[in-house]
Amino acid sequence: MDETQKIPHQNAKQRVIIIHGSAISPGIINRHWYKWLQTELSKLDIDALAPAMPDEREAKDSIWIPYLINNLNVKENDILVGHSSGAMAILRLCEQMKIKGLILVSAGYDKNDKNQLYNWNKK
C-alpha cells in the first residue's frame, strides 16, 4: 500500500484492523494467520483489514502511530489486533486515543523501551 493512500472508514460495519509485527513482508502477510483472520472476520460481515505497515523492519512508533491515525484512519469504534511489535504500536496508540477494543497476540518487548512506561491517561 502506498503510504499516502488513505483507507476509508466505513461506518456501517464493525472494522477490525490487524497490525503485523516487524520484519513481515507483504508476501508473508498473505500466507500468515493475518490473512486467515481477515478472511474469517469477513465471513462474519466485519470489515477486516490486514495492511502492510511502512518501515516493517524497524516498526518505529514515530512512523507507525501517524500511519495508523492518518493513513488507516483509526477511529474510536475500531477494534485492533496486534502481533508482536504491532501489539506494542497499538498500546502506544492507546496513549493518544481510545479504541473500541484490542487483541494482543504475542506482544513484543523492546529492551530499549524499558524506561518508557505506557501512559493511557495522558490523552
DSSP file (Angstrom, degrees, kcal/mol; ACC not computed):
  #  RESIDUE AA STRUCTURE BP1 BP2  ACC     N-H-->O    O-->H-N    N-H-->O    O-->H-N    TCO  KAPPA ALPHA  PHI   PSI    X-CA   Y-CA   Z-CA
    1    1 A M              0   0    0      0, 0.0     2,-0.2     0, 0.0     0, 0.0   0.000 360.0 360.0 360.0 135.7    0.0    0.0    0.0
    2    2 A D    >   -     0   0    0      1,-0.1     3,-1.5     2,-0.0     0, 0.0  -0.492 360.0-130.2 -67.0 134.1    1.2    3.4   -0.9
    3    3 A E  T 3  S+     0   0    0      1,-0.3    -1,-0.1    -2,-0.2    50,-0.0   0.745 107.2  53.1 -61.0 -23.9    2.0    5.4    2.3
    4    4 A T  T 3  S+     0   0    0      2,-0.1     2,-0.3    67,-0.0    -1,-0.3   0.610  85.3 102.7 -87.8 -11.3   -0.1    8.4    1.0
    5    5 A Q    <   -     0   0    0     -3,-1.5     2,-0.5     1,-0.0     0, 0.0  -0.555  63.2-148.7 -74.7 131.8   -3.1    6.2    0.3
    6    6 A K        -     0   0    0     -2,-0.3    66,-0.2    66,-0.1    65,-0.1  -0.870   8.0-134.8-104.8 132.2   -5.8    6.7    3.0
    7    7 A I        -     0   0    0     64,-3.5    -2,-0.0    -2,-0.5     0, 0.0  -0.746  27.3-125.0 -85.7 122.4   -8.1    3.8    3.9
    8    8 A P        -     0   0    0      0, 0.0     2,-0.6     0, 0.0    -1,-0.0  -0.301  14.9-129.5 -67.4 151.2  -11.7    5.0    4.1
    9    9 A H        -     0   0    0     65,-0.0     2,-0.6     6,-0.0    64,-0.0  -0.902  17.1-156.3-103.3 118.6  -13.6    4.3    7.3
   10   10 A Q        -     0   0    0     -2,-0.6     3,-0.5     1,-0.1    37,-0.1  -0.853   4.5-163.9 -99.4 120.6  -17.0    2.8    6.7
   11   11 A N  S    S+     0   0    0     -2,-0.6    -1,-0.1     1,-0.2     4,-0.1   0.677  77.4  72.7 -76.5 -18.0  -19.4    3.4    9.5
   12   12 A A  S    S+     0   0    0      2,-0.1     2,-0.3     0, 0.0    -1,-0.2   0.841  98.9  42.0 -70.1 -33.9  -21.9    0.7    8.5
   13   13 A K  S    S-     0   0    0     -3,-0.5     2,-0.2     1,-0.0    33,-0.1  -0.763  90.5-100.8-114.2 156.3  -19.8   -2.3    9.6
   14   14 A Q        -     0   0    0     31,-0.3    33,-2.5    -2,-0.3     2,-0.5  -0.558  42.3-144.9 -66.7 138.3  -17.6   -3.1   12.5
   15   15 A R  E     -a   47   0A   0     62,-0.4    64,-2.3    -2,-0.2     2,-0.4  -0.935  16.9-173.2-115.1 132.5  -14.0   -2.6   11.5
   16   16 A V  E     -ab  48  79A   0     31,-2.3    33,-2.7    -2,-0.5     2,-0.5  -0.989   6.5-161.7-121.8 129.4  -11.1   -4.7   12.6
   17   17 A I  E     -ab  49  80A   0     62,-2.3    64,-2.8    -2,-0.4     2,-0.6  -0.958   6.0-153.5-115.1 124.1   -7.5   -3.8   11.7
   18   18 A I  E     - b   0  81A   0     31,-3.1     2,-0.6    -2,-0.5    64,-0.2  -0.862   9.2-161.5 -99.6 117.4   -4.8   -6.5   12.0
   19   19 A I  E     - b   0  82A   0     62,-3.7    64,-2.4    -2,-0.6    67,-0.2  -0.887  10.9-145.5-106.2 116.8   -1.4   -5.0   12.6
   20   20 A H        -     0   0    0     -2,-0.6     3,-0.1    31,-0.5     2,-0.1  -0.157  17.9-105.8 -74.0 169.5    1.5   -7.3   11.9
   21   21 A G    >   -     0   0    0      1,-0.2     3,-0.5    64,-0.2    32,-0.2  -0.221  48.5 -73.7 -83.7-179.0    4.8   -7.5   13.7
   22   22 A S  T 3  S+     0   0    0      1,-0.2    35,-0.3    36,-0.1    -1,-0.2  -0.303 111.4  34.3 -75.1 163.3    8.2   -6.2   12.4
   23   23 A A  T 3  S+     0   0    0     33,-3.7     2,-0.5     1,-0.2    -1,-0.2   0.786  83.3 134.0  62.5  31.4   10.2   -7.9    9.7
   24   24 A I    <   -     0   0    0     -3,-0.5    -1,-0.2    32,-0.3    29,-0.2  -0.953  42.4-153.7-111.4 122.7    7.0   -9.0    7.9
   25   25 A S    >>  -     0   0    0     -2,-0.5     4,-1.8    -3,-0.1     3,-0.7  -0.556  30.8-107.2 -90.2 159.9    6.9   -8.5    4.1
   26   26 A P  H 3> S+     0   0    0      0, 0.0     4,-1.1     0, 0.0    -1,-0.1   0.843 120.1  57.1 -54.7 -34.4    3.6   -8.1    2.2
   27   27 A G  H 34 S+     0   0    0      1,-0.2     4,-0.4     2,-0.2     3,-0.2   0.875 105.3  49.7 -64.5 -37.3    4.1  -11.6    0.8
   28   28 A I  H X> S+     0   0    0     -3,-0.7     3,-1.4     1,-0.2     4,-1.4   0.862 100.7  64.0 -70.3 -35.4    4.2  -13.1    4.2
   29   29 A I  H 3< S+     0   0    0     -4,-1.8     6,-0.9     1,-0.3     3,-0.3   0.890 101.9  51.0 -54.5 -39.3    1.0  -11.3    5.3
   30   30 A N  T 3< S+     0   0    0     -4,-1.1    -1,-0.3     1,-0.2    -2,-0.2   0.623 117.3  38.6 -76.2 -12.3   -0.9  -13.3    2.6
   31   31 A R  T <4 S+     0   0    0     -3,-1.4    -1,-0.2    -4,-0.4    -2,-0.2   0.453 104.0  82.0-112.3  -4.4    0.5  -16.6    3.9
   32   32 A H  S >X S-     0   0    0     -4,-1.4     4,-1.0    -3,-0.3     3,-0.8  -0.295  99.4 -90.9 -94.9 177.7    0.4  -15.9    7.7
   33   33 A W  H 3> S+     0   0    0      1,-0.2     4,-2.8     2,-0.2     5,-0.2   0.693 116.6  76.8 -64.5 -17.2   -2.5  -16.1   10.1
   34   34 A Y  H 3> S+     0   0    0      1,-0.2     4,-2.5     2,-0.2    -1,-0.2   0.937  96.7  43.9 -57.7 -47.6   -3.2  -12.5    9.4
   35   35 A K  H <> S+     0   0    0     -6,-0.9     4,-2.4    -3,-0.8    -1,-0.2   0.894 112.4  53.0 -66.4 -40.0   -4.9  -13.4    6.1
   36   36 A W  H  X S+     0   0    0     -4,-1.0     4,-2.6     2,-0.2    -2,-0.2   0.945 111.4  45.9 -59.9 -48.1   -6.8  -16.3    7.7
   37   37 A L  H  X S+     0   0    0     -4,-2.8     4,-2.7     1,-0.2     5,-0.3   0.912 111.1  52.5 -62.7 -42.8   -8.2  -14.0   10.4
   38   38 A Q  H  X S+     0   0    0     -4,-2.5     4,-2.0    -5,-0.2    -1,-0.2   0.918 111.4  47.1 -57.9 -44.0   -9.1  -11.3    7.8
   39   39 A T  H  X S+     0   0    0     -4,-2.4     4,-1.6     2,-0.2    -2,-0.2   0.919 112.5  48.5 -64.5 -45.2  -11.0  -14.0    5.8
   40   40 A E  H  X S+     0   0    0     -4,-2.6     4,-0.7     1,-0.2    -2,-0.2   0.896 112.1  48.5 -65.2 -40.8  -12.8  -15.4    8.8
   41   41 A L  H ><>S+     0   0    0     -4,-2.7     5,-1.8     1,-0.2     3,-0.9   0.884 107.5  55.7 -66.4 -37.8  -13.9  -11.9   10.0
   42   42 A S  H ><5S+     0   0    0     -4,-2.0     3,-1.8    -5,-0.3    -1,-0.2   0.853  99.8  60.0 -62.6 -34.3  -15.1  -11.0    6.5
   43   43 A K  H 3<5S+     0   0    0     -4,-1.6    -1,-0.3     1,-0.3    -2,-0.2   0.773 102.3  53.9 -62.7 -25.4  -17.3  -14.1    6.6
   44   44 A L  T <<5S-     0   0    0     -3,-0.9    -1,-0.3    -4,-0.7    -2,-0.2   0.205 124.8-105.7 -92.7  13.8  -19.0  -12.5    9.7
   45   45 A D  T < 5S+     0   0    0     -3,-1.8     2,-0.4     1,-0.3   -31,-0.3   0.835  74.9 142.8  63.2  36.0  -19.6   -9.3    7.7
   46   46 A I      < -     0   0    0     -5,-1.8     2,-1.2    -8,-0.1    -1,-0.3  -0.899  58.6-122.5-105.0 134.8  -16.9   -7.5    9.5
   47   47 A D  E     -a   15   0A   0    -33,-2.5   -31,-2.3    -2,-0.4     2,-0.5  -0.651  42.0-176.2 -77.0  97.9  -14.7   -5.0    7.6
   48   48 A A  E     -a   16   0A   0     -2,-1.2     2,-0.4   -10,-0.2   -31,-0.2  -0.858  10.0-171.5-107.9 130.4  -11.3   -6.6    8.3
   49   49 A L  E     -a   17   0A   0    -33,-2.7   -31,-3.1    -2,-0.5    -2,-0.0  -0.938  15.9-179.8-119.3 141.1   -8.0   -5.1    7.1
   50   50 A A        -     0   0    0     -2,-0.4   -31,-0.1   -33,-0.2   -33,-0.1  -0.584  25.7-179.9-133.0  71.1   -4.6   -6.6    7.2
   51   51 A P        -     0   0    0      0, 0.0     2,-0.5     0, 0.0   -31,-0.5  -0.315  33.6-112.6 -76.7 154.0   -2.4   -3.9    5.7
   52   52 A A        -     0   0    0    -33,-0.1   -27,-0.1    -2,-0.0   -33,-0.0  -0.751  37.6-137.7 -79.1 126.2    1.3   -3.9    5.2
   53   53 A M        -     0   0    0     -2,-0.5     3,-0.5   -32,-0.2   -29,-0.1  -0.574  16.0-111.0 -86.2 149.6    2.8   -1.4    7.5
   54   54 A P  S    S+     0   0    0      0, 0.0     5,-0.1     0, 0.0    -1,-0.1  -0.340  99.3  24.3 -71.3 160.7    5.6    1.0    6.4
   55   55 A D  S  > S+     0   0    0      1,-0.1     4,-3.0     4,-0.1     3,-0.4   0.907  74.4 171.7  52.9  46.9    9.1    0.6    7.9
   56   56 A E  T  4  +     0   0    0     -3,-0.5   -33,-3.7     1,-0.2   -32,-0.3   0.714  68.0  57.3 -66.0 -20.4    8.3   -3.1    8.6
   57   57 A R  T  4 S+     0   0    0    -35,-0.3    -1,-0.2   -34,-0.2   -35,-0.1   0.914 121.6  22.5 -74.3 -43.0   11.9   -3.8    9.6
   58   58 A E  T  4 S-     0   0    0     -3,-0.4    -2,-0.2   -36,-0.1   -36,-0.1   0.778  81.2-155.9 -96.7 -31.7   12.2   -1.3   12.4
   59   59 A A     <  -     0   0    0     -4,-3.0     2,-0.2     1,-0.2    -3,-0.1   0.918  21.9-168.0  53.1  49.1    8.5   -0.7   13.3
   60   60 A K    >>  -     0   0    0     -5,-0.3     4,-3.2     1,-0.1     3,-1.5  -0.479  25.7-138.9 -72.4 133.9    9.3    2.8   14.7
   61   61 A D  H 3> S+     0   0    0      1,-0.3     4,-2.0     2,-0.2    -1,-0.1   0.862 103.4  64.3 -56.1 -36.8    6.5    4.4   16.7
   62   62 A S  H 34 S+     0   0    0      1,-0.2    -1,-0.3     2,-0.2    -2,-0.0   0.708 116.0  29.0 -64.5 -18.8    7.3    7.7   15.0
   63   63 A I  H <> S+     0   0    0     -3,-1.5     4,-1.5     3,-0.1    -2,-0.2   0.786 121.5  48.4-103.9 -45.2    6.3    6.1   11.7
   64   64 A W  H  X S+     0   0    0     -4,-3.2     4,-2.6     2,-0.2     5,-0.2   0.896 107.2  53.0 -69.7 -41.8    3.6    3.6   12.7
   65   65 A I  H  X S+     0   0    0     -4,-2.0     4,-2.2    -5,-0.2     5,-0.2   0.953 112.2  43.6 -63.9 -50.4    1.5    5.7   15.0
   66   66 A P  H  >>S+     0   0    0      0, 0.0     4,-3.4     0, 0.0     5,-0.6   0.877 113.3  54.1 -60.7 -34.0    0.9    8.5   12.5
   67   67 A Y  I  X>S+     0   0    0     -4,-1.5     5,-2.3     2,-0.2     4,-1.7   0.920 107.9  49.3 -64.8 -43.0    0.3    5.9    9.8
   68   68 A L  I  <5S+     0   0    0     -4,-2.6     6,-2.0     3,-0.2    -1,-0.2   0.921 120.5  36.5 -60.4 -44.1   -2.4    4.2   11.9
   69   69 A I  I  <5S+     0   0    0     -4,-2.2    -2,-0.2     4,-0.2    -1,-0.2   0.944 128.9  29.1 -75.7 -49.7   -4.1    7.6   12.6
   70   70 A N  I  <5S+     0   0    0     -4,-3.4    -3,-0.2    -5,-0.2    -2,-0.2   0.843 131.3  27.5 -87.2 -35.9   -3.6    9.4    9.2
   71   71 A N  I  <<S+     0   0    0     -4,-1.7   -64,-3.5    -5,-0.6    -3,-0.2   0.861 129.1  36.0 -97.2 -42.4   -3.5    6.6    6.6
   72   72 A L  S   <S-     0   0    0     -5,-2.3    -3,-0.2   -66,-0.2    -4,-0.2   0.590  96.9-138.9 -87.2 -10.2   -5.5    3.8    8.2
   73   73 A N        -     0   0    0     -6,-0.4    -4,-0.2     1,-0.2    -3,-0.1   0.889  22.6-161.6  58.9  45.0   -7.9    6.3    9.7
   74   74 A V        -     0   0    0     -6,-2.0     2,-0.2     2,-0.1    -1,-0.2  -0.356  11.6-174.5 -61.5 134.3   -8.2    4.5   13.0
   75   75 A K    >   -     0   0    0     -2,-0.1     3,-1.8    22,-0.0    25,-0.4  -0.780  40.2 -97.0-126.8 170.2  -11.3    5.7   14.9
   76   76 A E  T 3  S+     0   0    0      1,-0.3    24,-0.3    -2,-0.2    -2,-0.1   0.737 119.5  57.1 -61.8 -24.9  -12.8    5.0   18.4
   77   77 A N  T 3  S+     0   0    0     22,-0.2   -62,-0.4    23,-0.1    -1,-0.3   0.484  87.3 104.9 -86.7  -1.7  -15.2    2.4   17.1
   78   78 A D    <   -     0   0    0     -3,-1.8    22,-1.6   -64,-0.1    23,-1.2  -0.443  60.4-145.2 -80.9 152.0  -12.4    0.2   15.6
   79   79 A I  E     -bc  16 101A   0    -64,-2.3   -62,-2.3    21,-0.2     2,-0.4  -0.972  18.3-156.4-111.5 130.6  -11.0   -3.0   17.1
   80   80 A L  E     -bc  17 102A   0     21,-2.4    23,-2.4    -2,-0.5     2,-0.5  -0.910   9.6-163.4-114.3 136.4   -7.3   -3.5   16.6
   81   81 A V  E     -bc  18 103A   0    -64,-2.8   -62,-3.7    -2,-0.4     2,-0.4  -0.976  15.9-171.9-113.7 123.3   -5.4   -6.8   16.6
   82   82 A G  E     -bc  19 104A   0     21,-2.8    23,-3.1    -2,-0.5     2,-0.4  -0.962  10.7-162.1-124.3 135.1   -1.7   -6.5   17.1
   83   83 A H  E >   - c   0 105A   0    -64,-2.4     3,-2.7    -2,-0.4    23,-0.2  -0.946  60.7 -41.6-113.7 132.0    1.0   -9.1   16.8
   84   84 A S  T >> S+     0   0    0     21,-2.0    24,-1.8    -2,-0.4     4,-1.4  -0.297 137.8   4.9  56.5-120.5    4.5   -8.7   18.3
   85   85 A S  H 3> S+     0   0    0      1,-0.2     4,-2.0     2,-0.2    -1,-0.3   0.731 129.2  64.9 -69.0 -18.9    5.6   -5.1   17.6
   86   86 A G  H <> S+     0   0    0     -3,-2.7     4,-1.8     2,-0.2    -1,-0.2   0.864 100.8  50.7 -65.9 -35.8    2.2   -4.4   16.1
   87   87 A A  H <> S+     0   0    0     -3,-0.8     4,-2.1    18,-0.2    -2,-0.2   0.897 108.8  51.1 -66.2 -40.8    0.8   -5.0   19.6
   88   88 A M  H  X S+     0   0    0     -4,-1.4     4,-2.0     1,-0.2    -2,-0.2   0.893 108.3  52.1 -63.3 -39.2    3.3   -2.6   21.0
   89   89 A A  H  X S+     0   0    0     -4,-2.0     4,-2.5     1,-0.2    -1,-0.2   0.898 107.9  51.5 -64.2 -40.0    2.2    0.0   18.4
   90   90 A I  H  X S+     0   0    0     -4,-1.8     4,-2.2     2,-0.2    -1,-0.2   0.912 108.0  51.9 -63.8 -41.7   -1.4   -0.4   19.4
   91   91 A L  H  < S+     0   0    0     -4,-2.1     4,-0.4     1,-0.2    -1,-0.2   0.896 111.5  47.1 -62.0 -39.0   -0.5    0.1   23.1
   92   92 A R  H >< S+     0   0    0     -4,-2.0     3,-1.2     1,-0.2     4,-0.5   0.888 109.3  54.2 -68.1 -38.4    1.3    3.3   22.2
   93   93 A L  H >X S+     0   0    0     -4,-2.5     3,-1.9     1,-0.3     4,-1.6   0.888 100.2  61.3 -60.6 -38.4   -1.7    4.4   20.0
   94   94 A C  T 3< S+     0   0    0     -4,-2.2    -1,-0.3     1,-0.3    -2,-0.2   0.631  92.3  66.1 -67.7 -12.3   -4.0    3.9   23.0
   95   95 A E  T <4 S+     0   0    0     -3,-1.2    -1,-0.3    -4,-0.4    -2,-0.2   0.760 111.4  35.0 -72.0 -24.7   -1.9    6.6   24.8
   96   96 A Q  T <4 S+     0   0    0     -3,-1.9     2,-0.3    -4,-0.5    -2,-0.2   0.688 127.7   9.1-103.5 -23.8   -3.3    9.1   22.3
   97   97 A M     <  -     0   0    0     -4,-1.6     2,-0.3   -22,-0.0    -1,-0.2  -0.988  68.9-109.1-155.4 159.6   -6.8    7.9   21.6
   98   98 A K        -     0   0    0     -2,-0.3     2,-0.3    -3,-0.1    -3,-0.0  -0.669  30.2-171.2 -89.1 148.0   -9.5    5.5   22.7
   99   99 A I        -     0   0    0     -2,-0.3   -22,-0.2   -22,-0.1   -23,-0.2  -0.909  33.6-115.0-131.6 164.3  -10.5    2.5   20.6
  100  100 A K  S    S-     0   0    0    -22,-1.6     2,-0.3   -25,-0.4   -21,-0.2   0.887  86.7 -25.1 -67.8 -39.5  -13.4    0.1   21.0
  101  101 A G  E     -c   79   0A   0    -23,-1.2   -21,-2.4    -3,-0.0     2,-0.3  -0.991  52.8-149.6-167.4 162.6  -11.2   -2.9   21.7
  102  102 A L  E     -c   80   0A   0     -2,-0.3     2,-0.4   -23,-0.2   -21,-0.2  -0.999   1.4-161.9-143.9 147.1   -7.8   -4.5   21.3
  103  103 A I  E     -c   81   0A   0    -23,-2.4   -21,-2.8    -2,-0.3     2,-0.5  -0.997  13.2-158.4-126.6 123.9   -6.4   -8.0   21.0
  104  104 A L  E     -c   82   0A   0     -2,-0.4     2,-0.6   -23,-0.2   -21,-0.2  -0.910   4.8-167.8-108.7 125.8   -2.7   -8.5   21.6
  105  105 A V  E    S-c   83   0A   0    -23,-3.1   -21,-2.0    -2,-0.5   -18,-0.2  -0.953  73.6 -25.1-116.7 116.5   -1.0  -11.6   20.2
  106  106 A S  S    S-     0   0    0     -2,-0.6   -22,-0.4   -23,-0.2    -1,-0.2   0.940  84.9-145.9  46.1  56.9    2.5  -12.4   21.4
  107  107 A A        -     0   0    0     -3,-0.1   -22,-0.2   -24,-0.1    -1,-0.1  -0.259  13.8-122.7 -56.4 134.5    3.1   -8.8   22.3
  108  108 A G        -     0   0    0    -24,-1.8     2,-0.4    -3,-0.1    -1,-0.1  -0.148  16.1-147.5 -74.9 171.1    6.6   -7.8   21.7
  109  109 A Y        -     0   0    0    -21,-0.0     2,-0.6     3,-0.0   -24,-0.1  -0.990   2.0-158.7-141.1 131.3    9.1   -6.3   24.2
  110  110 A D    >   -     0   0    0     -2,-0.4     3,-2.5     1,-0.1     4,-0.2  -0.940   8.2-155.5-114.3 111.7   11.8   -3.9   23.4
  111  111 A K  G >  S+     0   0    0     -2,-0.6     3,-0.9     1,-0.3    -1,-0.1   0.741  95.6  62.0 -59.3 -21.4   14.6   -3.8   26.0
  112  112 A N  G 3  S+     0   0    0      1,-0.2     3,-0.3     2,-0.1    -1,-0.3   0.645 101.0  53.6 -77.2 -13.8   15.4   -0.3   24.8
  113  113 A D  G X  S+     0   0    0     -3,-2.5     3,-2.3     1,-0.2    -1,-0.2   0.269  70.7 112.9-100.3  10.3   11.9    0.8   25.9
  114  114 A K  T <  S+     0   0    0     -3,-0.9    -1,-0.2     1,-0.3    -2,-0.1   0.748  81.1  45.8 -60.8 -23.4   12.1   -0.5   29.5
  115  115 A N  T 3  S+     0   0    0     -3,-0.3     2,-0.9     1,-0.1    -1,-0.3   0.401  93.5  85.2 -97.4   2.6   12.0    3.1   30.9
  116  116 A Q    <   -     0   0    0     -3,-2.3    -1,-0.1     3,-0.0     3,-0.1  -0.708  67.8-168.8-104.4  80.6    9.2    4.2   28.6
  117  117 A L        -     0   0    0     -2,-0.9     2,-0.2     1,-0.1    -2,-0.1  -0.300  28.1-102.3 -67.5 152.0    6.1    3.1   30.6
  118  118 A Y        -     0   0    0      1,-0.0     2,-0.4     2,-0.0    -1,-0.1  -0.524  30.8-164.6 -74.3 142.9    2.7    3.3   28.9
  119  119 A N    >   +     0   0    0     -2,-0.2     3,-1.0     1,-0.1     4,-0.2  -0.781  17.2 168.5-132.4  87.6    0.6    6.2   29.9
  120  120 A W  T 3  S+     0   0    0     -2,-0.4     3,-0.3     1,-0.2    -1,-0.1   0.521  75.0  61.9 -80.1  -4.3   -3.0    5.6   28.9
  121  121 A N  T 3  S+     0   0    0      1,-0.2    -1,-0.2     2,-0.1   -26,-0.1   0.492  80.2  83.0 -95.7  -4.2   -4.3    8.6   30.9
  122  122 A K    <         0   0    0     -3,-1.0    -1,-0.2     1,-0.3    -2,-0.1   0.653 360.0 360.0 -79.4 -13.0   -2.3   11.3   29.1
  123  123 A K              0   0    0     -3,-0.3    -1,-0.3   -29,-0.2    -2,-0.1   0.507 360.0 360.0 -71.0 360.0   -4.8   11.7   26.2
